[in-house]
Amino acid sequence: MQIVAALFVENFEMRQAPGPSTRIDITGAMFSMASVEPVPVEISPHLVALIHCPADASGAGVFEVIFRDQRDPDGSDDSEPIARNVSPFTVEPGRFTYRLVRAELPFNDYGTMYAHCRVDRGPWTIVPFTLLPPVE
């Protein structure tokens, strides 16, 4: 299985279309946001990942997300994660599924955190999220 896309969003809805086919309505895709109050602050953005299962795969997998304050492309960073989510899932072979993760991320300063996402022990997909100072 592979992650086709992963991003932070304000809203995510699925709807049926003729076929049968499914449509995904994603609004407010973002990689940064202005804080609503000065740091330190905790925010809870929604991360959505779209996952494809090849027709010859079992359809069973585990989606893992580790939030870190550094970008670590190979996942070998031994530092303590800021947050972690692991969720098993099943999907019909040849189809797509999604995973929605809402983490509570503490920011002690403005800057960037990175969501390291993978399916099973596959390659990492890294999604940055930057907290900006409040808008005055």
N, C-alpha and C positions, 0 to 999 in steps of 0.2 A: 504494500500500500504506500501511497505517497501523498504528501501535503501539496495541494494544487495552489492554495492561497491561504494566507493568514494575515489578519489585520485587526486593529482596534476599531470598534464601531459604536455609534450611539444607539442604533436600532437595527434589528435583523428579523425579517419575517419570511416565511415560506408560503407559497400559494401554488395551487394546481393550475396547469395550463393544458390545452388540448394535446392529446398524444397517446397515452398519458405522459405528461412531462411536468417537471417541477420548476418553478421560478423562485429565485431568491432575491428579495428586495433588501438591499443594504443601504442604509442612510447614515450620514455622518461619519464616513470612514476618516480616520485621523491617525496621525503619528505624533501629534503634540496637542497640548491644551494649556490655556492660562489657568492658573490655580484660582480657586474661588476665595482663598484666604492665604495670608503669608505662611511660609513654612515655619515649623514642621507641620505637615498635613498628611492625611491618609486619603488616597483616592481609590476608586473601584471601577476602572474602565473594563469594558467587555471586549474580550479577544475572541474572534471567531476564526476557526480553521476549517477549510473545505478539504475533504480527503477523498481520494479516488481508490477504489478497490479493483484491481485487474480481474478479468473474467476467470482466470485460472487460480486465484487466491482463495484462501479459506473464508475470508469475510470477518474473521475475529482479529481484533487488534487492541492495542493500548496506546492512548494518546497521553503524552507527557509534556508538561510545560514547566520550565524552571525560570523564574524571574531573577535576574542578576543585575548588578549595577555596572557590569562590564560586558563588552561584547566578546564572547569566547566561541569562535567558529567551530572548534572541534569538540566542545563539551568537556574538556579536560580540566577546567578551572576547579580547583579544590576549595575555593572560598565558600562560605556559608550562603546558601540561596536566600533571597529576600522572601520568596514565596514559591510554593511548588504545588502542582495539581497533577494527579494521575487518574485517568478514567478509562476503564475497559469499555469497548463498544463492539457492536456487530453491524455489518452492512452486507447487503446482498452482493455477491461477486458481480463485477461489471458495472456497479453503480457508484454513486457518490453518497457521502454522509457529511455531517458537520459536527463540530464540537464547539461548545460555547463555554468560555471560562471567564469568571468574574473574580479577579484577585483583589485583595485589600493590600495596596502597596503604600508603605510609609515613605514619604520623602522628607528628609531632614534638610535638604537644600534643593534648589532648582537644578535640573539636569536630566539626564537620560537613563532609563532603565531598559533592559532588553529581555524580551520574552523568547526563551530558547524552546522551540517546539519540535517534537518528533513523534513518529508512529513506530511502536515497538522499539527496536534499537537502531532505527534508520538514521539518515543524516539529519542534522539540525537545520531548521528554518529559523532565522533570527529576525524578530520584529522589534524595532526601536519604538520607544514611547518617551517623549520629552515633556517635562513639566516646566512651564514658563511662569515668570512672575505675574501676579494679578494685574489686570488691566485697570488703570485708574481713570 
